[in-house]
């Protein structure tokens, strides 16, 4: 039974990674690895108190680690045709607790994704 559950989580996560579905709150985030190679990923944007947040909600999270290592990223906001320069800021402490309280998912989503730990980034537009 456990193997069946793990297999269903892997299948679900793989389908999301392959299809990268987009909705009204989806953005495309471009991160860069240690070789400065660009990687794009669709993630959900949450706006809280006029600040932009994204979460690493799934087990595949290379984009999140790349953003921590190199916080200068590019973001294509909903309805935009081009990318803009942003800085990814790790969310910790009281801000993390605040965002976690608002940016919630129900049990069924967490079950379907295998209960991955959640980490948040605040996206700060770079001037210019």
Secondary structure, 3 states (H helix, E strand, C coil): CHHHHHHHHHHHHHHHHHHCCCCCCEEEEEEECCCCCEEEEEEECEEECCEEEEEECCCCCHHHHHHHHCCEEEEECCCCCCCEEEEEEECCHHHHHHHHHHCCCCHHHHHHCCCCCCEEEEEEECCC
